[in-house]
Amino acid sequence: MHPTPAVADALAGLARAFDALHEADVRANPGGLLAQDRPRAVADIDAALDATLSAFHTLCLATDAQWPDVPVDWYANADLALVLALHAARAQGDARRPRTVYAAHAQGAPRPTALEHYVLVDFDYAVERADAFDVFLSWTDFEAYLAQDGAAHQRRAATVACIRHYLGADDFPHYAAHHALPLERVFFNVVPLFVNAGATVATLIAPVVEADAQARALLGHRFAANVRADTRRPLVSCGPFLLPA
């Protein structure tokens, strides 16, 4: 069993993972690796997404281990509960984990080059971020994970309700119906949700990183608590999508 890393190391790992996800997206789009080697481009985005989710989980473990006398209830915050739930959901078998729109289209369309329409739920920033980008995940895939039998447990049921409220998930069927598409075509952008989760982490642990210069610097530079995406007023669009041959 590997030892839990220090908080500063975990923060640095999260920053690297998020950068790698951004780089994988930039490499793939537009007319990039998706057009040259579609399976590799999709696999690279999937791997970077999983690394980012794992890095959030590792940061939670590191914080609890380094500061056992300063307990943080990660599941009491909707944005952190969401990324931890996504981490658990993506850690399941490939057939059940929430898919990106790239993977879902490659699997569900008659052929990758077929033109299909999807409802895309995005979340805007109060202050536009220069590194904003998109990685859309299937809502119905994630909802299936949230609806598993374990949700009957009171703590888990409360967490699921919190996550659904945070995402505005009760409105997702209406978005699909408005565009005359099935709910399976609704995808949400996880990138702004990562930004929100990072900002919440910064708020929670800032009071206890004063003695750790590296962690303090990373918090101030990479996880600014004043840059958040608005999940209460999502940007909903319906657009055509296909993958290169």
ZADO-88284 format. One record per residue (C-alpha): x, y, z; residue number from 0; residue in three letters. Coordinates in Angstrom, 2 decimals. Each point is the difference from the previous one (the first is absolute). Layout:
N
((X, Y, Z), NUM, "ala") ...
END
This chain:
245
((0.00, 0.00, 0.00), 0, "met") ((1.45, 3.36, -1.03), 1, "his") ((0.33, 2.70, 2.67), 2, "pro") ((-2.35, 2.97, -0.28), 3, "thr") ((1.84, 2.94, -1.61), 4, "pro") ((0.40, 3.37, 1.70), 5, "ala") ((-2.66, 2.58, -0.78), 6, "val") ((2.43, 2.13, -2.02), 7, "ala") ((0.90, -3.03, -2.13), 8, "asp") ((-3.67, -0.86, -0.45), 9, "ala") ((-0.78, 3.57, -1.07), 10, "leu") ((2.87, -0.09, -2.49), 11, "ala") ((-1.30, -3.32, -1.33), 12, "gly") ((-3.46, 1.45, -0.47), 13, "leu") ((1.41, 3.00, -1.86), 14, "ala") ((2.02, -2.28, -2.30), 15, "arg") ((-3.01, -2.26, -0.67), 16, "ala") ((-2.25, 2.93, -0.86), 17, "phe") ((2.68, 1.41, -2.32), 18, "asp") ((0.30, -3.40, -1.68), 19, "ala") ((-3.77, -0.11, -0.55), 20, "leu") ((0.15, 3.44, -1.60), 21, "his") ((2.91, -1.08, -2.19), 22, "glu") ((-1.81, -3.18, -1.08), 23, "ala") ((-3.03, 2.05, -1.01), 24, "asp") ((2.12, 2.54, -1.91), 25, "val") ((1.90, -2.80, -1.78), 26, "arg") ((-3.26, -1.61, -1.07), 27, "ala") ((-1.88, 3.10, -1.22), 28, "asn") ((-0.56, 1.39, -2.54), 29, "pro") ((1.43, -2.00, -2.85), 30, "gly") ((2.67, -1.36, 2.30), 31, "gly") ((0.51, -3.50, 1.34), 32, "leu") ((-3.69, -0.86, -0.37), 33, "leu") ((0.43, 0.35, -3.75), 34, "ala") ((3.29, -1.91, -0.06), 35, "gln") ((-0.53, -2.78, 2.56), 36, "asp") ((-3.50, 0.11, 1.49), 37, "arg") ((0.33, -2.98, 2.41), 38, "pro") ((3.21, 1.39, 1.45), 39, "arg") ((-1.47, 3.50, 0.38), 40, "ala") ((-3.06, -1.35, 1.84), 41, "val") ((2.18, -2.24, 2.18), 42, "ala") ((2.30, 2.92, 0.88), 43, "asp") ((-2.93, 2.15, 1.12), 44, "ile") ((-1.43, -2.89, 2.00), 45, "asp") ((3.34, -0.66, 1.71), 46, "ala") ((0.52, 3.67, 0.87), 47, "ala") ((-3.56, 0.27, 1.30), 48, "leu") ((0.51, -3.01, 2.26), 49, "asp") ((3.32, 1.40, 1.21), 50, "ala") ((-1.68, 3.29, 0.96), 51, "thr") ((-2.76, -1.77, 1.91), 52, "leu") ((2.56, -2.23, 1.74), 53, "ser") ((2.03, 3.09, 0.93), 54, "ala") ((-3.01, 1.56, 1.73), 55, "phe") ((-0.50, -3.23, 1.94), 56, "his") ((3.68, -0.12, 0.94), 57, "thr") ((-0.14, 3.61, 1.20), 58, "leu") ((-2.89, -0.86, 2.30), 59, "cys") ((1.95, -2.92, 1.46), 60, "leu") ((3.13, 2.13, 0.39), 61, "ala") ((-1.85, 2.76, 1.80), 62, "thr") ((-1.63, -2.42, 2.42), 63, "asp") ((3.33, -1.74, 0.66), 64, "ala") ((2.11, 3.14, 0.44), 65, "gln") ((-2.51, 1.87, 2.16), 66, "trp") ((-1.98, -2.65, 1.91), 67, "pro") ((-1.00, 2.58, 2.61), 68, "asp") ((-1.62, 2.21, -2.65), 69, "val") ((-2.70, -2.26, -1.40), 70, "pro") ((-1.49, 1.01, -3.34), 71, "val") ((-3.30, -1.50, -1.04), 72, "asp") ((0.62, -0.22, -3.73), 73, "trp") ((-3.52, -1.24, -0.65), 74, "tyr") ((-1.57, 3.04, 1.67), 75, "ala") ((0.99, 2.10, -3.02), 76, "asn") ((-1.92, -0.73, -3.19), 77, "ala") ((2.88, 0.78, -2.37), 78, "asp") ((2.40, -2.30, 1.86), 79, "leu") ((-2.63, -2.71, 0.47), 80, "ala") ((-0.54, 0.13, -3.77), 81, "leu") ((3.64, -0.55, -0.98), 82, "val") ((0.40, -2.77, 2.59), 83, "leu") ((-3.13, -1.70, -1.31), 84, "ala") ((1.28, 0.33, -3.56), 85, "leu") ((3.29, -1.53, 1.10), 86, "his") ((-1.83, -2.98, 1.47), 87, "ala") ((-2.25, -0.29, -3.05), 88, "ala") ((2.87, 0.12, -2.50), 89, "arg") ((1.92, -2.58, 2.06), 90, "ala") ((-2.70, -2.57, -0.82), 91, "gln") ((0.24, -2.35, -2.97), 92, "gly") ((0.19, 1.59, -3.43), 93, "asp") ((-3.57, -1.02, -0.84), 94, "ala") ((-1.46, 1.98, 2.90), 95, "arg") ((2.16, 3.07, 0.46), 96, "arg") ((-1.20, 3.45, -1.17), 97, "pro") ((1.20, 0.52, -3.56), 98, "arg") ((1.24, 3.12, -1.73), 99, "thr") ((-2.00, 1.14, -3.01), 100, "val") ((2.88, -1.32, -2.14), 101, "tyr") ((-0.24, -3.52, 1.41), 102, "ala") ((-3.81, -0.01, 0.08), 103, "ala") ((-0.23, 1.10, -3.63), 104, "his") ((2.60, -2.53, -1.13), 105, "ala") ((-2.00, -2.76, 1.73), 106, "gln") ((-3.57, 1.11, -0.66), 107, "gly") ((-0.06, 1.59, -3.43), 108, "ala") ((-0.49, -2.20, -3.08), 109, "pro") ((3.58, 0.94, -0.87), 110, "arg") ((2.38, 2.60, 1.45), 111, "pro") ((-0.40, 2.30, -2.99), 112, "thr") ((-3.80, 0.04, 0.32), 113, "ala") ((-1.38, 3.42, 0.88), 114, "leu") ((-1.97, -0.06, 3.26), 115, "glu") ((-1.40, 2.71, 2.27), 116, "his") ((0.69, 0.31, 3.72), 117, "tyr") ((-1.26, 2.31, 2.74), 118, "val") ((3.04, 1.61, 1.62), 119, "leu") ((-0.31, 1.49, 3.48), 120, "val") ((2.82, 2.44, 0.73), 121, "asp") ((0.72, 2.28, 2.95), 122, "phe") ((1.28, 3.54, -0.49), 123, "asp") ((2.65, 1.76, 2.06), 124, "tyr") ((-0.61, 3.32, 1.73), 125, "ala") ((3.49, 0.91, -1.23), 126, "val") ((0.89, -1.79, -3.22), 127, "glu") ((3.00, -2.30, 0.41), 128, "arg") ((2.68, -0.03, -2.66), 129, "ala") ((0.38, -3.77, 0.40), 130, "asp") ((-3.73, -0.79, -0.27), 131, "ala") ((-0.71, -3.08, -2.11), 132, "phe") ((-2.62, -2.72, -0.31), 133, "asp") ((-0.23, -3.65, 0.98), 134, "val") ((-3.63, -1.10, -0.14), 135, "phe") ((-1.17, -3.05, 1.96), 136, "leu") ((-3.17, -2.05, -0.40), 137, "ser") ((-2.64, 0.95, 2.55), 138, "trp") ((-1.90, -3.29, -0.28), 139, "thr") ((3.21, -1.99, 0.56), 140, "asp") ((0.72, 1.99, 3.15), 141, "phe") ((-3.63, -0.12, 1.12), 142, "glu") ((0.06, -3.80, -0.26), 143, "ala") ((2.93, -0.04, 2.42), 144, "tyr") ((-1.75, 2.36, 2.42), 145, "leu") ((-3.14, -2.16, -0.08), 146, "ala") ((1.77, -3.20, 1.07), 147, "gln") ((-1.40, -1.88, 3.00), 148, "asp") ((2.43, 1.63, 2.39), 149, "gly") ((-1.89, 3.26, -0.43), 150, "ala") ((-2.57, -1.34, 2.47), 151, "ala") ((2.45, 0.71, 2.81), 152, "his") ((-0.98, 3.32, 1.59), 153, "gln") ((3.45, 1.60, -0.28), 154, "arg") ((0.36, -1.04, -3.62), 155, "arg") ((-3.55, 0.99, -0.87), 156, "ala") ((0.61, 3.47, 1.41), 157, "ala") ((3.24, 0.27, -1.98), 158, "thr") ((-1.72, -1.07, -3.22), 159, "val") ((-2.75, 2.58, 0.55), 160, "ala") ((2.65, 2.67, 0.60), 161, "cys") ((1.85, -0.91, -3.21), 162, "ile") ((-3.20, -0.02, -2.07), 163, "arg") ((-1.02, 3.39, 1.37), 164, "his") ((3.46, 1.45, -0.66), 165, "tyr") ((-0.11, -1.14, -3.63), 166, "leu") ((-3.62, 1.05, -0.48), 167, "gly") ((-0.64, -3.56, -1.16), 168, "ala") ((-3.78, 0.21, 0.41), 169, "asp") ((0.00, 2.34, -3.01), 170, "asp") ((1.99, -2.34, -2.24), 171, "phe") ((-3.10, -1.89, -1.27), 172, "pro") ((-1.56, 3.34, -0.94), 173, "his") ((3.09, 0.99, -2.00), 174, "tyr") ((-0.15, -3.29, -1.88), 175, "ala") ((-3.75, 0.30, -0.67), 176, "ala") ((0.40, 3.59, -1.20), 177, "his") ((2.39, -1.20, -2.68), 178, "his") ((-2.05, -3.14, -0.73), 179, "ala") ((2.83, -2.29, 1.06), 180, "leu") ((0.12, -2.87, 2.52), 181, "pro") ((1.55, 0.62, 3.40), 182, "leu") ((2.92, -2.23, -1.04), 183, "glu") ((1.17, 2.85, -2.21), 184, "arg") ((0.55, 2.40, 2.92), 185, "val") ((3.65, 0.64, 0.90), 186, "phe") ((1.48, 2.43, 2.55), 187, "phe") ((3.37, 1.74, -0.03), 188, "asn") ((2.12, -1.28, 2.88), 189, "val") ((2.82, 2.53, -0.37), 190, "val") ((-1.75, 2.95, 1.72), 191, "pro") ((-1.00, -2.41, 2.76), 192, "leu") ((3.67, -0.85, 0.54), 193, "phe") ((0.74, 3.72, 0.29), 194, "val") ((-2.73, 0.38, 2.62), 195, "asn") ((1.26, -3.00, 1.96), 196, "ala") ((3.54, 1.39, -0.02), 197, "gly") ((-1.27, 3.35, 1.27), 198, "ala") ((-1.88, -1.72, 2.82), 199, "thr") ((3.09, -2.00, 0.97), 200, "val") ((1.93, 3.27, 0.17), 201, "ala") ((-2.62, 1.52, 2.29), 202, "thr") ((-0.08, -3.04, 2.30), 203, "leu") ((3.70, -0.56, 0.47), 204, "ile") ((1.38, 3.54, -0.31), 205, "ala") ((-0.10, 0.58, 3.79), 206, "pro") ((2.24, -3.02, 0.64), 207, "val") ((2.64, 0.35, -2.72), 208, "val") ((1.70, 3.06, 1.44), 209, "glu") ((2.96, -2.07, 1.16), 210, "ala") ((0.36, -1.75, -3.37), 211, "asp") ((1.44, 2.53, -2.44), 212, "ala") ((-0.26, -2.29, -3.03), 213, "gln") ((-3.64, -0.85, 0.65), 214, "ala") ((-0.80, 3.65, 0.71), 215, "arg") ((1.57, 1.09, -3.30), 216, "ala") ((-1.87, -2.64, -1.96), 217, "leu") ((-3.30, 1.02, 1.56), 218, "leu") ((0.52, 3.63, -0.86), 219, "gly") ((1.21, -0.66, -3.54), 220, "his") ((-2.17, -2.87, -1.25), 221, "arg") ((-3.15, -0.20, 2.12), 222, "phe") ((-1.29, 3.54, 0.26), 223, "ala") ((-3.16, -0.05, 2.10), 224, "ala") ((-1.41, 3.07, -1.77), 225, "asn") ((-0.24, -1.69, -3.42), 226, "val") ((-3.09, -2.18, -0.12), 227, "arg") ((-2.43, -1.25, -2.60), 228, "ala") ((-3.72, 0.66, 0.45), 229, "asp") ((-1.95, -3.28, 0.16), 230, "thr") ((-3.28, 1.77, 0.81), 231, "arg") ((-0.34, 1.49, -3.48), 232, "arg") ((1.47, -2.54, -2.43), 233, "pro") ((0.67, 0.69, -3.65), 234, "leu") ((-1.98, -2.62, -1.92), 235, "val") ((0.51, -0.61, -3.70), 236, "ser") ((-0.83, -2.69, -2.51), 237, "cys") ((2.56, -0.59, -2.65), 238, "gly") ((1.08, -2.44, -2.68), 239, "pro") ((2.91, -2.30, 0.76), 240, "phe") ((2.05, -2.56, -1.90), 241, "leu") ((3.40, -1.56, 0.19), 242, "leu") ((2.55, -0.05, -2.82), 243, "pro") ((0.46, -3.21, -1.96), 244, "ala") 
END
